[in-house]
Amino acid sequence: MQGYGRDWHDCLGEASMLKNHYLVAFVALSVSFIFGSCSSIYMPNVPATPMFRHQGEGYLSGHVNLKGNASGTVAVSLTDHVALLGNASTVNHGRESNTHFRQWLAEGAVGYFTEIGKSKRQILEIYGGYGLGNSRELDQRASIRDYEVVGNRKMDFDKIFLQVNYSSTTKGRLNLFGGKRVLNYGTAIRVSRVGMTDFWLDDVQADKEENLFIEPVFFTRMELLKGLQLQYTTGFNIGVVNNSYLKAGNSIFTLGVAYNFGRATGKKKK
């Protein structure tokens, strides 16, 4: 009976944590729609969340949103606590509309990871990295032949970021879509200093801007096959500096897949 009591208590605890996670994610999604109404020349990529456990693991992921922002990540754990990752994203949105936005971004990072908690079902990661990118935003008006550009903003930029990831895996499997599936959920908080290295307004060089972005992100993963997971991510960004162009205004809301490989299924051998 005591064993059943502990299992029931664990289930209640997991249900409570899941409920709190989804509540916070719902609030984040609501806030993201509010912030998404503002225009910005910078669109954040999806933070990388490999959630490593041991040495020798690999991670691949791809994500996309309704604005066509496609992000991809590759990462590897070099030791039992040190990892490297590379992240890239590209977007080309609104080519046949009044605002045409294009951006590419590439970044790399080194980080520390560890399992936490008595059951080792939680993972904590800390990454620091550097990135480079380019953005272009065109104001367009429809003409007889095609869209005519009436204004443009272009920037080259770099970024330095610090990111903390946390995730937890449910103890049991959930009955979803005709099968029992592993579910895990987590949070990533990224602080990014983004600065223009060059900036042009209507092809004339202009004063550069920089900003400090705080980006809380929430994600949930559902196992499809061994190592392959479906992931949805939602979040928003907050700009500390009140700029005219480099400011908060593009939320994160994506669907994607993540694949972990090289992960041991049992206890780690000593």
N, C-alpha and C positions, 0 to 999 in steps of 0.2 A: 504493500500500500504506500509505503514511504517513497518507493521508486516511482510509482505512478504519480504521486503528489509532486515530486520534483519535475517529472516530464510535463505535467499540466502547468506547473509554475513557469517552466521554460517557454512553453507555447504562449502563455499569456504575456510573458516578457517580450517575446519576439513580435507578437501581434501589436503590442503597445509601441515598440520601436518603429515598426513598419508604418503604423498609423501616424506617428509623429513625423516620420520622414516624408510621407506623402502630403501631410498638412503643410510642412515647410516648403516642399516643392510646389504645392499649389499656390502658396503665397508668393513664391519666387516667380512663378509663371504669370501671376496677375501683375506683379510689379514690372516684369519684363515687357508686358504689353504697354504699360504706361510709359516706360523709358523708350520703348521702340518707336514711339511717335515722334521723337526728336531725330534730327538728321545729324550724322557724323561722318567724317571722312575716314574713320577707322572702324573696322569690323573685327571683333575678337574671334579667334579660332577656338575650337573645342579643346579644353585642357586635357593633356595626356594622363590617363589613370591606369597604368599597367597592373598595379596591385600585386607585386611580386612577393613570393614567400621564401625562395631559396636560390642558390647559385645555379646558373645554367638554364634559366627559363627565358623564353622569348615571348614577344607580344606584338600583334599586328591589329590595327583597327582602322575603320573608315566610317565617316559620318557625313550627313548632308541635311540641309534645312530647306525651307520653302523659298528662300532667297537665292538658292543655288550655291551656298557656301559649303564647299566640300573640303573636309579635313581628313588627313591620314597620319598615322603614327606607327613608328617602329621602335622597339625598345628591347634591351637585353640586360639580364642581371649578371654582372661580372663576378661578384662574390655573394656571400650570404646576406650582405647588407648594402652593397654598392651597385648602382644601375646607371646605364646610359640610355638616352632616348633622343629621337629626332622627330620633329613634328612639322607638317607643312599643310597649307591651306590655299585655296584659290576660289574666287567668286567672280562671276560675270553676270550681273543682274540688271534687268530693265533696258535691254538694248533697244526695244521698241516701245519706249515710254518717255515721259518727260524728264526722268532722271536715270541715267545710265551709270552704274557703279561697278568698278573693277578693282580687284586687289589680289596680290599674292603675298604670302608670308612663309618664311622658313625659320625654324629655330632648333636649338639643341640644348640639352641639359644633362647634368649629372646629379644623382640623388642618393639618398639613404632610405632604406626600407626595413621594417621589422614587423613581426607578428606580435600582437598584444592580447591580453586577456588570458584567463586560465585555460579556456578551451582553444585558444589560438585561432578563433574564427574572425578576429578583427585584424586589419592591416593598417599600418601608418606609414606614409611615404612623405619625404621632404625633398624637393627639387629646386635647383637654382640654375638659370640658363640665360641665353642670349639669342636674339633673333633679328632678322632683317626683312624689310618688306617695301612694297610700293602700292600706292592707292591712286585712283583717278576717278573723279566724279564729274559727269557732264550734264549740263542743263540743255535739254533738247526741245524743239518744237516741230510738230509734223509739217512737212512740206509736200509738194506735188510728187517729187521723186522719192524722198526718204526723209528721215529726221535730220533737222539742221541744228548744229551745235550753236547755242547762243551764250554759253558761259562754261568755264571749266576750272577745276581745282585739281592739282596734282601734288603728290608728296612722296618723297623717299623717307623712310623712317627706320629707326632701330629700337629695340626694346630689351630691357633687363627685367627678369621676373623671378619671384620666389613663390613657390607653390607647395601647399600642404594637402595631401590626400588622405582620406579615411574611408574604409569600407568594412562592412560586416556581412557575413554569409549566414543565412538561416540554417538552423540546426537540422531541420527535416526538409523533406521535399514537398512542394505544393502541387496539388492536382490542377493543372492548367492545360488547356488545349489538348485534352485527351491523353495526358501523361503526367507522371510525377517529375517535377523539374526543380532544379536548384535555383534559388533567387538570392541575389545579393544587391546591396544598395550602399550608397556612399555619398560623400561630399568632397568637393575640391574647392579650396579657397586660394586664388591666385592674386598676387599683388604685382602689377606690371608698371614699370616706368617706360612710357613710350615717348620718344622725341623725334621731331622732324629733323632730318639732315639736309633736306632741300624742300622748298615749297614754292609753288607757282599759282598765281591767280590770273586767269585769262592770259596764260603764257608770259606773265611778267613775274619776276622773282619777288617774293613777299617775305614779311617777317615770319620766322619759324616759331612754332609752338611746341610745348611738351606738356605731358599730363601724367598723373599717377592714378591708375585704375585699380579699383578693388572689385574682384570678380568672384562672387560666390556661385558655385555650380552644384547641382544635385543630380545624381544619376541612379538608375536602376537597371540591373542586368538579369536576364532570364536565360538559362542554359537551353540551347537548342540541341546540340550534340556535344560530345566530350570536348571541352576546351572552347567551343564556339558558342557565343552568347549574343543575344539581341539586346541592344542598349538604347534607352532614351535618356536624353540629357536636357535639363532646363536650368536657366540662370539669367543673370543680368550683370551689368557693370556700372560702377559708380565712379565718376570722375571727380577728383579732389580739386582740380583747377578749373575755373570758369573761363573756358576758351570759346572762341568763335567757331572754330572748325574741328580741332582735335579734342573731342569731348565724348562723354557717354551718350549712347543713343541707339546702339544695336544690341539686342538681347541674344541669348543663346537658347535655341530650342531645336534639337536635332534628333534624328533617328539614325542608328548605325549598327554595325556588328563589330565584335571584339573577339580575338582568338588568342588564347594563351596556350603555349606548347612547351614541352620539356618539364612539365610540372609533375612531381611525384604524387602518386595516389595515396600512399600510406605514410607512415611515420618516416622521417628522414633517417637514413642509416648513418651511424657514426663511424 
